[in-house]
């Protein structure tokens, strides 16, 4: 199965828990991975004006990956989406920060492109509204149906090696 891991906004600005960074890093050793980081540019997305808050102007991914894509706002950039589409994956594994906002926005964008977004439920953290991420997981299951865990992914990879 051709799959790629999309890591959403695991960056300093959002103070991810260490278990998330180490878990995503471990999975990225087994599956080709790219990441997004959200940066602030008020001309692109009026976070400060509308929300009184904004991400950092400069930041970096806390997980080493093949490519890092910059985004301004919730959804992945057109460049990110074009790159993922060009890989023609069977599914795009998605994990990261703010399950019910940025991660869910990535799911909608991938779905709209005809890709198959699959949420890695044990490698996601919700916003301050729901740090457990359960709200986002429930929304993901409702809209896209496809969820998995790190253990299931590793099991599938090991089984593929045997076959």
Order of alpha helices (4+ residues) and beta strands (2+ residues): beta-alpha-beta-alpha-beta-alpha-beta-alpha-beta-alpha-beta-alpha
